[in-house]
Amino acid sequence: MAGAPGHEFVTPPDPGLSTLNFDFERDPARMKAFHAAHDSADDVRLAGFRQRGGKLMLIHGSADPIFSAWESVDYLQRLQASHGAAATAQFARHFLVPGMGHCSGDPATDGFDGLDAMVRWVEQGEAPDRLLAQGTGTLPASVRRPLCPWPTHAQYLGGAPGSAESFACR
C-alpha cells in the first residue's frame, strides 16, 4: 500500500510518491485532478449507460483494507435514492463478499463466476439474485456459500455448514 498513492491516486502518475512522503500542501490537489479525470462515483444518473441497457454489478470484499465496502454500499444507496430501489435493481446489483480482502483472498468464499452471471443478465435478462461462491485459499473449495445482492445476506438455515443449499439470501 505504501507505493499505491503514486500510481493510483495522482495525475500524472508519480512513482516517487508514497505514504511516507505525502505532501499535504501539494498532493491533495493532485488527487483532486485524478478524481476529476478517473472517478465516476459522483455520477448516479448514469443516463447514457442506462439508455444503452447497461448492467452494473458491484462485487466488494467486506474486509478490503484499501477501499471500504461501505463506499460501494453508499454508491448503491445513492443510485436507489436517484432512481428508486425497484428501478435500480433493473440495472445495478451489489454483492458483498464476507471476509474477502481487496479483489480476492483472505478467509472468504472468493471463488465465483461473476462473468457468467453478467452475460446471463445482459443477454438473457436474468438478473443475478445470488452468486454461488466457494473457498479458494484459507477456506477450502468444499466450503460453498451464496453471495447475495445487498442488502440481503446469506442466512444459515440448517444442514451441512459447507453447503450453499444450507443458506438463503434474506
C-alpha positions in Angstrom: 0.0 0.0 0.0 2.9 2.4 0.6 3.6 2.9 -3.1 -0.1 3.0 -4.2 -0.6 6.8 -3.9 2.0 7.4 -6.7 0.4 5.0 -9.2 -3.3 5.0 -8.3 -4.3 8.4 -6.8 -2.5 11.2 -8.6 -2.3 12.6 -12.2 0.2 12.3 -13.7 1.5 9.1 -12.0 4.4 9.8 -9.7 6.3 6.6 -8.8 8.2 8.5 -6.1 5.1 9.4 -4.1 4.4 7.2 -1.1 2.5 7.4 2.1 5.8 8.3 3.7 6.5 11.5 1.7 2.9 12.7 1.0 2.9 16.5 1.0 -0.3 17.8 2.5 0.3 21.2 0.8 0.8 19.8 -2.7 -0.7 16.3 -3.1 -4.4 16.8 -2.3 -4.7 19.0 -5.4 -3.1 16.3 -7.5 -5.5 13.7 -6.0 -8.4 16.0 -6.9 -7.2 16.2 -10.5 -7.1 12.4 -10.6 -10.6 12.1 -9.2 -12.0 14.5 -11.8 -10.4 12.5 -14.6 -11.0 8.9 -13.5 -13.6 8.6 -10.8 -17.2 8.1 -11.6 -18.6 7.6 -8.1 -20.3 11.0 -8.2 -22.4 10.1 -11.2 -25.6 8.4 -10.0 -27.7 9.4 -13.1 -25.8 7.1 -15.4 -28.1 8.4 -18.2 -26.1 7.1 -21.2 -25.2 3.8 -19.5 -28.9 3.1 -18.7 -30.1 4.3 -22.1 -27.9 1.7 -23.8 -29.2 -1.0 -21.4 -26.0 -1.2 -19.3 -25.9 -3.5 -16.3 -23.7 -2.7 -13.3 -22.6 -5.5 -10.9 -20.5 -4.3 -7.9 -18.6 -7.0 -6.0 -16.7 -5.8 -3.0 -14.9 -7.7 -0.2 -16.1 -6.8 3.2 -12.5 -7.0 4.5 -11.0 -4.8 1.8 -8.2 -2.8 3.5 -7.9 -0.3 0.7 -11.5 0.8 -0.1 -14.2 0.4 2.4 -17.1 -1.9 1.3 -19.3 0.8 2.7 -18.2 3.1 -0.1 -19.9 0.8 -2.7 -22.9 0.4 -0.4 -23.2 4.2 -0.2 -23.0 4.4 -4.1 -25.8 1.8 -4.4 -27.9 3.7 -1.9 -27.3 6.9 -3.9 -28.4 5.1 -7.1 -31.6 4.0 -5.2 -32.3 7.5 -4.0 -31.9 8.8 -7.5 -33.9 6.1 -9.4 -35.9 4.2 -6.7 -35.0 0.8 -5.4 -37.0 -1.2 -8.0 -35.7 0.7 -11.0 -32.1 0.5 -9.7 -32.5 -3.3 -9.4 -33.2 -3.4 -13.1 -29.6 -2.2 -13.9 -27.5 -2.5 -10.8 -26.7 -5.2 -8.2 -24.2 -5.1 -5.4 -22.6 -8.2 -3.8 -20.6 -8.1 -0.6 -18.1 -11.0 -0.2 -17.8 -11.7 3.6 -14.2 -11.8 4.7 -12.6 -11.1 1.3 -9.9 -8.5 1.0 -9.0 -6.3 -2.0 -10.1 -8.3 -5.1 -9.6 -11.7 -3.6 -8.1 -13.7 -0.7 -8.4 -14.0 3.0 -10.9 -16.3 4.8 -13.6 -15.9 2.2 -15.7 -17.7 -0.4 -14.0 -15.6 -3.1 -14.3 -18.1 -6.0 -17.3 -17.3 -8.1 -18.2 -16.7 -11.7 -19.4 -13.1 -12.0 -18.8 -13.0 -15.7 -21.3 -15.8 -16.5 -23.8 -14.0 -14.2 -23.3 -10.8 -16.1 -23.6 -12.5 -19.5 -26.9 -14.1 -18.5 -28.2 -10.7 -17.2 -27.2 -8.8 -20.4 -28.0 -11.5 -23.0 -31.0 -13.3 -21.4 -32.4 -10.7 -19.0 -31.7 -12.9 -15.9 -30.6 -10.5 -13.1 -28.4 -12.3 -10.6 -30.3 -13.0 -7.3 -27.3 -14.9 -5.9 -23.8 -15.9 -7.0 -22.5 -19.4 -6.0 -19.1 -19.0 -4.3 -16.6 -21.3 -2.8 -13.4 -21.0 -0.8 -10.1 -20.7 -2.8 -7.4 -20.3 -0.2 -7.8 -20.1 3.6 -11.3 -21.7 3.2 -11.2 -24.9 1.2 -13.1 -25.3 -2.1 -15.5 -27.6 -0.3 -16.9 -24.5 1.6 -19.7 -23.0 -0.5 -21.9 -20.1 0.1 -24.3 -17.9 -1.9 -23.3 -14.3 -2.3 -26.4 -12.3 -2.0 -27.4 -8.9 -3.5 -27.2 -6.2 -0.9 -29.0 -5.6 1.4 -29.7 -9.3 1.7 -27.1 -11.6 3.2 -26.6 -15.4 3.4 -28.5 -16.7 6.4 -27.9 -20.2 7.7 -31.0 -22.3 7.6 -29.5 -25.6 9.0 -27.9 -28.6 7.4 -24.4 -29.0 6.2 -22.5 -25.8 7.0 -20.2 -26.2 4.0 -23.2 -26.4 1.6 -24.6 -23.4 -0.2 -28.0 -25.1 -0.1 -27.9 -24.6 3.7 -28.2 -20.8 3.2 -30.8 -18.4 1.9 -30.5 -14.8 0.8 -32.5 -12.8 3.3 
